[in-house]
């Protein structure tokens, strides 16, 4: 058995991996796929890839592209989710902020610099025609930290995936002001240069398994109920999420890569753009 370490967020997007592991689809091919949940998100996962603490990661497209341009010896293996991510913009339920305009020049809670919550604050600010130089941030590490940060007023708003935070909106912990979708496919599979160079055939088997699972995922009987139960979501929310989410089995398109890099550059979040051969496997 060959051991492969993989990381991702503990969210419903990644259920295909867990089903494939539980059903022995990887072990049938001699692969011991070891999954680790990383609730801190993309910034933490980028660091783990850079430090070779993992072989593969399911990671936000914009976050890993930024990290690679900064020297992270990692490449994008393929798209994982081909549809945009719906980011909810949240405030504490008792906050005086009522509209998106109220959040101008206030402080955003972020899991860490380079994370999706950090980068999407810029994307949202640009969408609202705010001066991005005035953005302020408070590092809260994870969702639990965000709850505390917004409740105590150390931060004013927090951007996180709409459906993951929906239970906190339903129970009046958060109030959602608005949604901000990513302007590109949201999740990719990324791997360290070392792993990709040394394990070409192994990687091929991993991708064959997961692509088979994601291609058939929506047609699994009662998958909506399975997702709702496992991730403690309302059935109607999961059903809505399934209608707007598409899994992908192909490499990230070059035009998408250029779009992400151009967007990050326009926000002064990256200092250089790389050729596709330096980013895509």
Secondary structure, 3 states (H helix, E strand, C coil): CEEEEEEECCCHHHHHHHHHHHCCCCHHHCEEEEEEECCCCHHHHHHHHHCCCCCEEEEEHHHHHHHHHCCCCEEEEEEEECCCCEEEEEEECCCCCCCHHHHCCCEEEECCCCCHHHHHHHHHHHHCCCCHHHCEEEECCCHHHHHHHHHHCCCCEEEEECCCCHHHHHCCCEEEEEEEECCCCCEEEEEEHHHHHHCHHHHHHHHHHHHHHHHHHHHCCCHHHHHHHHCCCCHHHHHHHHHHCCECCCCCCHHHHHHHHHHHHHCCCCCCCCCHHHHEC
